[in-house]
């Protein structure tokens, strides 16, 4: 059964691609069936683990063996990987089914569905690995598939540029992960998780010189591991690929941003908790980057107008929450938020896709409005997703997001207090931009001048069914799984898959602290309605002031412009110099072009000897004979 979970998506990918031309819906049905079957088996494995404590490591084959070094291809099922299996396969199955309707008019459906399944397979390989090499294989696999899916509409220049940008930015993070793996192998002598984690305590105080500085080995390893996580999970400074990834089809956005690629970084940090717990510097670094990302992305989302980019920045912000939860040692809470977030974020992305579908690919929320009666089911599903994302009381986000803020407060350290404060502020901003999106899309006046409101339409049933299932998860996943994931006996569930060096505090939290975030979330609803529906002129007047804040946020803190000035332009100038002076001026001039020019000159000179007159040929023959006789005489 464990083997089937991993390899069914791969089989579906191959069959769907190769047999795409058999019948109209062959690839869609095949890939959706295999991934759905994998999802059902994953849920069974997850529940079996909870009820009967059945886990294990299943060898597929011995991958690499050289001397004492071995790296197996294994399926490691423990509580952490079983949770990830459910998240990945369940969301992926619903995205596959949704894509049948969303991509119905695309001529390249087999290729798209095949890529989706291959993406799912790569992520599954990553989460069930029992060594760093297999993890890196899956890590690079999701990177490759994201490139293929983001640039799926390759005839669009913007899609190609976005795919390349995602690929290059992720290479920076991947380089950090590779260095961490090299360090682990060089000093620990193994890349197997279990052996490396056992060796961590032995090397906790070991120091080495790196770039002229004496640093602790464990600090260096964990920081490089987190750099890898920063790239995949789009954390601040390595986040720039994430909004551009919206150039891919909407189902791709839902899969990347809810369940697969961006969650890989969080999974990596949690999986390597036995290492991070011995590196306070690395944990503080994780916390700082996480809280900066949370507030940065939330502030930028306030002013974005592309419906998918708003949800994308929301993903970036929520990942920041997960990382600063891990940074304060609450790895189980980070995983709980990852679990609940997968449902409501996939719901919001697919709901946004339903809206885009109704508007014939229009994505600007300024060109929408007043369509709640035209899209009643999408309206309800988007409402549920928005409530869950904002952490509205009793929905899934309320349980997981508030738990992160509470555990940051319980850390009882300056950094923990900063994280809790930023978490509360970010929760308020999240509510504002979420309701802004919701109200501008479904309420107010209809603003589209190209498509009449009569032309807008609800999505087909094949697209609404996945939204229904995700809505159920967005409502109930927090309530039903809170006690298992983060309750008093959560350590019994996670067992050794998450390492807690110190005991998790469960002190009494002041009532005012427990109430402040839900109160802010609730009052944000009328505030948003007033600002974006009742009196939108107030916001427009603010935009027209000379204050630079709006432009600063609209331009995403000018990070892209800064990178363009620091990296892109100098790289282009250096490349242009070496191209003109090196390639053209030296290599081409004295290489292929020079040799061909010389041969041409010699050929032209030689060609002049071919006059066609007998006396010229006789003269040449006599000259040659004279040279030969002279050589023989002198010899």
Order of alpha helices (4+ residues) and beta strands (2+ residues): alpha-alpha-beta-beta-alpha-alpha-alpha-alpha-alpha-beta-beta-alpha-alpha-alpha-alpha-alpha-alpha-alpha-alpha-alpha-alpha-alpha-alpha-alpha-alpha-alpha-alpha-alpha-alpha-alpha-alpha
